[in-house]
Amino acid sequence: MTGLADHTGAAVVGRLTDLPPWEADLILSMRLWMQSPEGQAEVWNGFARCFGPVEGRAEMQQFESLLRNLCHNARRPLVRHALGCTCIGTDEAVLRMLVREAARGDLAEATMIASLLVPAGQAEQVALISARVGRAMQRMSRHMPQSTQRPAHSANRRLH
């Protein structure tokens, strides 16, 4: 993420290692999906492994719908950190909070959070999609073997 510190949405506000696994997985999946078609295939494989091909495709479509909606309707281009970076940027943190609150069932709060990223008229739709995505990510995290989850925190790791 070097060189992005002056960009709105890029400021470091946390670390992946400090998050519950499903929230870190959400951010990593978003990074993968936005990185390349190969990254999108990797995200799809994760959904398919957890849910099977039919339900996995439906859950992946919700995930894609959320990201497409955010990318097309965002007030400004969203910023993400590099795939290997353990930092969480501001935009990534807002996405995390949006999906977390929606998955908890607090759609009013999720809609307010969504309005930080998209116009108010689109915020409720984004919050509704976020609820399903959050529940799917929680289920995926519970079914993922511990050994394949995000790496443990290392104090001597280079971040950028």
SEFI-705713 format. One record per residue: z, x, y of N, C-alpha, C in turn; residue number from 1. Coordinates in Angstrom, 3 decimals. Layout:
BEGIN
        nzz        nxx        nyy       cazz       caxx       cayy        czz        cxx        cyy   num
          Z          X          Y          Z          X          Y          Z          X          Y   NUM
...
***
This chain:
BEGIN
        nzz        nxx        nyy       cazz       caxx       cayy        czz        cxx        cyy   num
      0.000      0.815     -1.179      0.000      0.000      0.000      0.000      0.861      1.246     1
     -0.117      2.132      1.108     -0.120      3.033      2.247     -1.126      2.560      3.285     2
     -0.728      2.581      4.541     -1.602      2.194      5.628     -1.548      0.718      5.978     3
     -0.848     -0.088      5.227     -0.785     -1.517      5.503      0.477     -1.930      6.240     4
      1.345     -0.990      6.532      2.641     -1.328      7.118      2.518     -2.087      8.433     5
      1.423     -1.884      9.167      1.252     -2.567     10.441      0.590     -3.936     10.291     6
      0.169     -4.299      9.100     -0.489     -5.574      8.862      0.548     -6.671      8.628     7
      0.349     -7.791      9.305      1.221     -8.938      9.082      1.137     -9.340      7.620     8
      2.287     -9.510      6.992      2.336     -9.906      5.594      2.535     -8.764      4.628     9
      2.474     -7.525      5.118      2.573     -6.368      4.227      3.950     -5.725      4.204    10
      4.789     -6.013      5.178      6.090     -5.340      5.276      6.880     -5.479      3.977    11
      7.505     -4.401      3.566      8.301     -4.395      2.339      9.596     -5.163      2.578    12
      9.838     -6.144      1.722     11.048     -6.959      1.856     11.877     -6.988      0.577    13
     11.431     -6.295     -0.438     12.182     -6.273     -1.690     11.482     -5.458     -2.745    14
     12.020     -5.512     -3.956     11.480     -4.781     -5.099     11.354     -5.733     -6.288    15
     10.307     -5.549     -7.037     10.090     -6.370     -8.229     11.259     -6.281     -9.198    16
     11.866     -5.116     -9.279     12.959     -4.904    -10.235     14.212     -5.692     -9.876    17
     14.280     -6.225     -8.666     15.445     -7.007     -8.241     15.275     -8.507     -8.493    18
     14.118     -8.905     -8.993     13.814    -10.327     -9.178     14.061    -10.777    -10.608    19
     14.289    -12.075    -10.793     14.269    -12.606    -12.158     12.885    -12.318    -12.762    20
     12.801    -12.095    -14.061     11.520    -11.717    -14.674     10.360    -12.654    -14.350    21
     10.594    -13.960    -14.344      9.467    -14.862    -14.106      8.932    -14.737    -12.686    22
      9.784    -14.438    -11.724      9.326    -14.286    -10.341      8.535    -12.991    -10.178    23
      8.985    -11.927    -10.839      8.222    -10.674    -10.821      6.875    -10.879    -11.513    24
      6.878    -11.606    -12.628      5.632    -11.888    -13.343      4.671    -12.695    -12.476    25
      5.188    -13.614    -11.682      4.347    -14.393    -10.769      3.624    -13.462     -9.803    26
      4.361    -12.557     -9.186      3.765    -11.636     -8.216      2.763    -10.716     -8.899    27
      3.123    -10.177    -10.056      2.207     -9.288    -10.775      0.950    -10.035    -11.219    28
      1.093    -11.272    -11.652     -0.072    -12.072    -12.052     -0.970    -12.348    -10.856    29
     -0.374    -12.634     -9.703     -1.162    -12.841     -8.491     -1.937    -11.576     -8.142    30
     -1.281    -10.425     -8.214     -1.955     -9.159     -7.920     -3.112     -8.921     -8.878    31
     -2.869     -9.125    -10.171     -3.916     -8.937    -11.179     -5.086     -9.872    -10.925    32
     -4.788    -11.146    -10.712     -5.836    -12.139    -10.535     -6.700    -11.808     -9.325    33
     -6.081    -11.353     -8.253     -6.824    -11.060     -7.028     -7.526     -9.702     -7.078    34
     -7.151     -8.851     -8.025     -7.706     -7.502     -8.095     -9.144     -7.472     -8.602    35
     -9.424     -8.193     -9.704    -10.745     -8.056    -10.327    -10.938     -9.115    -11.406    36
    -12.184     -9.279    -11.860    -12.414    -10.172    -13.000    -11.654     -9.718    -14.252    37
    -11.510     -8.418    -14.431    -10.735     -7.911    -15.567     -9.270     -8.315    -15.436    38
     -8.753     -8.270    -14.226     -7.385     -8.708    -13.981     -7.219    -10.191    -14.259    39
     -8.219    -10.979    -13.869     -8.180    -12.416    -14.146     -8.174    -12.668    -15.648    40
     -8.961    -11.881    -16.386     -8.984    -12.023    -17.847     -7.624    -11.677    -18.444    41
     -6.968    -10.673    -17.888     -5.639    -10.296    -18.383     -4.621    -11.414    -18.132    42
     -4.708    -12.035    -16.962     -3.809    -13.156    -16.661     -4.101    -14.313    -17.624    43
     -5.380    -14.618    -17.825     -5.750    -15.680    -18.766     -5.176    -15.390    -20.148    44
     -5.285    -14.153    -20.612     -4.762    -13.795    -21.934     -3.262    -14.058    -22.026    45
     -2.539    -13.792    -20.948     -1.107    -14.072    -20.930     -0.815    -15.556    -21.073    46
     -1.578    -16.380    -20.353     -1.403    -17.831    -20.467     -1.765    -18.301    -21.874    47
     -2.868    -17.785    -22.422     -3.313    -18.206    -23.753     -2.326    -17.782    -24.833    48
     -1.765    -16.578    -24.719     -0.776    -16.119    -25.707      0.457    -17.022    -25.707    49
      0.869    -17.438    -24.548      2.082    -18.253    -24.448      1.844    -19.712    -24.828    50
      0.767    -20.292    -24.312      0.559    -21.736    -24.433     -0.513    -22.144    -25.439    51
     -1.268    -21.186    -25.943     -2.423    -21.523    -26.778     -3.632    -21.750    -25.892    52
     -4.829    -21.808    -26.478     -6.037    -21.855    -25.654     -6.190    -23.114    -24.798    53
     -5.816    -24.265    -25.308     -6.033    -25.505    -24.552     -5.021    -25.640    -23.418    54
     -3.735    -25.600    -23.748     -2.713    -25.712    -22.701     -2.757    -24.493    -21.782    55
     -3.062    -23.323    -22.349     -3.170    -22.107    -21.540     -4.241    -22.232    -20.474    56
     -5.381    -22.815    -20.853     -6.463    -23.010    -19.875     -6.016    -23.966    -18.771    57
     -5.324    -25.027    -19.132     -4.852    -25.993    -18.127     -3.855    -25.340    -17.171    58
     -2.936    -24.549    -17.707     -1.950    -23.871    -16.849     -2.622    -22.804    -15.987    59
     -3.584    -22.091    -16.556     -4.316    -21.072    -15.800     -5.099    -21.727    -14.666    60
     -5.667    -22.891    -14.922     -6.407    -23.590    -13.869     -5.493    -23.969    -12.708    61
     -4.253    -24.333    -13.000     -3.300    -24.627    -11.929     -2.984    -23.361    -11.132    62
     -2.783    -22.256    -11.842     -2.518    -20.972    -11.191     -3.700    -20.590    -10.294    63
     -4.912    -20.696    -10.835     -6.110    -20.388    -10.049     -6.242    -21.328     -8.858    64
     -5.947    -22.591     -9.068     -6.029    -23.572     -7.989     -5.075    -23.212     -6.853    65
     -3.869    -22.800     -7.212     -2.900    -22.393     -6.191     -3.427    -21.205     -5.393    66
     -3.881    -20.168     -6.087     -4.351    -18.975     -5.378     -5.613    -19.262     -4.572    67
     -6.536    -20.035     -5.137     -7.747    -20.391     -4.397     -7.394    -21.175     -3.137    68
     -6.495    -22.139     -3.277     -6.068    -22.947     -2.140     -5.444    -22.068     -1.061    69
     -4.570    -21.162     -1.478     -3.936    -20.265     -0.511     -4.959    -19.353      0.158    70
     -5.862    -18.784     -0.622     -6.845    -17.853     -0.060     -7.826    -18.546      0.884    71
     -8.249    -19.753      0.538     -9.244    -20.450      1.355     -8.646    -21.120      2.588    72
     -7.386    -21.494      2.514     -6.791    -22.258      3.606     -5.721    -21.508      4.385    73
     -5.474    -20.279      4.020     -4.425    -19.507      4.694     -4.737    -19.350      6.177    74
     -3.686    -19.303      6.951     -3.820    -19.129      8.401     -4.442    -17.780      8.746    75
     -4.286    -16.821      7.858     -4.853    -15.479      8.014     -5.021    -14.923      6.611    76
     -5.799    -13.854      6.452     -5.925    -13.263      5.111     -4.553    -12.829      4.583    77
     -4.265    -13.201      3.340     -2.993    -12.829      2.733     -3.037    -11.374      2.279    78
     -1.896    -10.729      2.363     -1.787     -9.314      2.017     -0.956     -9.186      0.751    79
     -1.406     -8.317     -0.145     -0.644     -8.038     -1.360     -0.524     -6.534     -1.521    80
      0.494     -6.115     -2.232      0.669     -4.704     -2.541     -0.186     -4.361     -3.757    81
     -0.351     -3.074     -4.009     -1.138     -2.612     -5.150     -0.466     -3.024     -6.453    82
     -1.254     -3.115     -7.493     -0.754     -3.569     -8.787      0.412     -2.728     -9.291    83
      0.356     -1.421     -9.136      1.410     -0.548     -9.642      2.598     -0.387     -8.715    84
      2.551     -0.983     -7.548      3.629     -0.841     -6.568      4.813     -1.726     -6.954    85
      6.015     -1.189     -6.863      7.204     -1.978     -7.201      7.763     -2.728     -5.996    86
      7.166     -2.530     -4.820      7.615     -3.230     -3.616      7.095     -4.665     -3.601    87
      7.771     -5.499     -2.842      7.323     -6.863     -2.583      7.021     -6.947     -1.093    88
      5.811     -7.387     -0.761      5.443     -7.578      0.629      5.862     -8.953      1.125    89
      5.787     -9.137      2.422      6.204    -10.397      3.038      5.442    -11.591      2.470    90
      4.114    -11.493      2.406      3.330    -12.610      1.876      3.690    -12.891      0.421    91
      3.901    -11.841     -0.353      4.289    -12.021     -1.755      5.655    -12.696     -1.856    92
      6.558    -12.336     -0.968      7.892    -12.947     -0.967      7.820    -14.426     -0.592    93
      6.953    -14.763      0.346      6.796    -16.172      0.727      6.224    -16.960     -0.454    94
      5.231    -16.401     -1.140      4.682    -17.056     -2.327      5.775    -17.267     -3.368    95
      6.561    -16.255     -3.602      7.664    -16.329     -4.573      8.640    -17.448     -4.208    96
      9.046    -17.499     -2.949      9.992    -18.542     -2.514      9.370    -19.927     -2.634    97
      8.111    -20.049     -2.269      7.399    -21.317     -2.369      7.403    -21.817     -3.812    98
      6.997    -20.965     -4.730      6.905    -21.366     -6.135      8.293    -21.613     -6.723    99
      9.260    -20.786     -6.359     10.626    -20.959     -6.871     11.210    -22.305     -6.442   100
     11.117    -22.621     -5.160     11.683    -23.880     -4.667     10.950    -25.085     -5.241   101
      9.634    -24.983     -5.358      8.868    -26.083     -5.942      9.258    -26.293     -7.405   102
      9.401    -25.203     -8.153      9.782    -25.307     -9.570     11.182    -25.890     -9.727   103
     12.051    -25.634     -8.767     13.405    -26.211     -8.788     13.394    -27.703     -8.486   104
     12.279    -28.192     -7.978     12.173    -29.605     -7.647     12.409    -29.919     -6.187   105
     12.606    -28.908     -5.357     12.826    -29.140     -3.928     11.478    -29.091     -3.208   106
     10.720    -30.183     -3.337      9.376    -30.211     -2.774      9.378    -30.230     -1.253   107
     10.398    -30.787     -0.637     10.471    -30.772      0.830     10.594    -29.331      1.323   108
     11.468    -28.566      0.701     11.637    -27.156      1.075     10.364    -26.372      0.769   109
      9.774    -26.622     -0.401      8.548    -25.920     -0.781      7.414    -26.236      0.191   110
      7.335    -27.470      0.642      6.302    -27.848      1.604      6.501    -27.112      2.926   111
      7.748    -26.998      3.359      8.010    -26.235      4.594      7.618    -24.773      4.416   112
      7.947    -24.195      3.273      7.590    -22.798      3.012      6.071    -22.656      2.962   113
      5.398    -23.589      2.310      3.934    -23.541      2.231      3.307    -23.573      3.618   114
      3.940    -24.285      4.551      3.379    -24.378      5.906      3.429    -23.048      6.653   115
      4.147    -22.067      6.114      4.094    -20.723      6.690      2.762    -20.050      6.372   116
      2.125    -20.495      5.294      0.885    -19.870      4.840     -0.356    -20.698      5.151   117
     -0.241    -22.011      5.040     -1.393    -22.897      5.226     -1.058    -23.950      6.277   118
     -2.075    -24.610      6.841     -1.808    -25.679      7.804     -0.947    -26.784      7.182   119
     -0.177    -27.455      8.017      0.775    -28.473      7.561      0.115    -29.554      6.710   120
     -1.102    -29.925      7.029     -1.800    -30.962      6.275     -2.099    -30.575      4.836   121
     -2.081    -29.306      4.532     -2.359    -28.816      3.174     -1.089    -28.398      2.441   122
      0.008    -28.317      3.156      1.237    -27.744      2.596      1.796    -28.549      1.422   123
      1.746    -29.872      1.492      2.308    -30.676      0.401      1.521    -30.476     -0.889   124
      0.201    -30.441     -0.783     -0.625    -30.213     -1.969     -0.314    -28.846     -2.582   125
     -0.175    -27.833     -1.752      0.165    -26.491     -2.232      1.528    -26.509     -2.918   126
      2.476    -27.225     -2.358      3.816    -27.305     -2.956      3.771    -27.989     -4.319   127
      2.986    -29.043     -4.446      2.883    -29.747     -5.728      2.280    -28.855     -6.811   128
      1.235    -28.127     -6.469      0.630    -27.198     -7.430      1.628    -26.095     -7.771   129
      2.352    -25.627     -6.772      3.333    -24.552     -6.975      4.414    -24.939     -7.969   130
      4.798    -26.211     -7.980      5.832    -26.662     -8.917      5.376    -26.465    -10.354   131
      4.166    -26.852    -10.641      3.655    -26.692    -12.012      3.493    -25.218    -12.359   132
      2.984    -24.437    -11.416      2.819    -23.002    -11.657      4.173    -22.358    -11.928   133
      5.173    -22.716    -11.155      6.503    -22.140    -11.345      7.089    -22.460    -12.705   134
      6.943    -23.703    -13.124      7.466    -24.078    -14.447      6.718    -23.341    -15.557   135
      5.408    -23.172    -15.391      4.627    -22.437    -16.395      5.049    -20.969    -16.442   136
      5.257    -20.360    -15.279      5.667    -18.953    -15.248      7.048    -18.780    -15.874   137
      7.932    -19.729    -15.661      9.259    -19.666    -16.284      9.139    -19.724    -17.802   138
      8.309    -20.625    -18.292      8.108    -20.729    -19.746      7.484    -19.458    -20.307   139
      6.503    -18.912    -19.603      5.859    -17.680    -20.071      6.861    -16.545    -20.158   140
      7.706    -16.440    -19.170      8.692    -15.357    -19.135      9.679    -15.479    -20.289   141
     10.065    -16.700    -20.627     10.989    -16.911    -21.754     10.352    -16.552    -23.088   142
      9.034    -16.722    -23.195      8.344    -16.456    -24.456      7.834    -15.028    -24.578   143
      7.866    -14.271    -23.489      7.357    -12.907    -23.508      8.400    -11.975    -24.118   144
      7.998    -11.134    -25.065      8.957    -10.172    -25.626      9.496     -9.246    -24.543   145
     10.766     -8.898    -24.637     11.406     -8.024    -23.645     10.623     -6.737    -23.437   146
     10.074     -6.159    -24.495      9.403     -4.864    -24.391      8.141     -4.920    -23.550   147
      7.544     -6.104    -23.357      6.322     -6.187    -22.567      6.584     -6.642    -21.140   148
      7.819     -6.927    -20.812      8.115     -7.349    -19.449      8.099     -6.152    -18.511   149
      8.237     -6.428    -17.241      8.145     -5.414    -16.197      9.053     -4.223    -16.484   150
      8.663     -3.056    -15.989      9.456     -1.855    -16.249     10.816     -1.916    -15.577   151
     11.774     -1.238    -16.175     13.119     -1.159    -15.597     13.087     -0.318    -14.332   152
     14.035     -0.556    -13.461     14.140      0.171    -12.204     14.407      1.652    -12.464   153
     13.704      2.484    -11.742     13.907      3.921    -11.850     14.085      4.475    -10.449   154
     15.206      5.130    -10.204     15.530      5.613     -8.862     14.590      6.715     -8.399   155
     13.972      7.456     -9.311     13.120      8.565     -8.890     11.638      8.229     -8.992   156
     11.297      6.976     -8.951      9.918      6.540     -9.028      9.276      6.538     -7.656   157
      8.064      7.050     -7.545      7.329      7.018     -6.288      6.773      5.607     -6.096   158
      6.966      5.038     -4.926      6.612      3.643     -4.701      5.201      3.444     -4.188   159
      4.700      4.331     -3.377      3.360      4.136     -2.791      2.492      5.332     -3.056   160
***
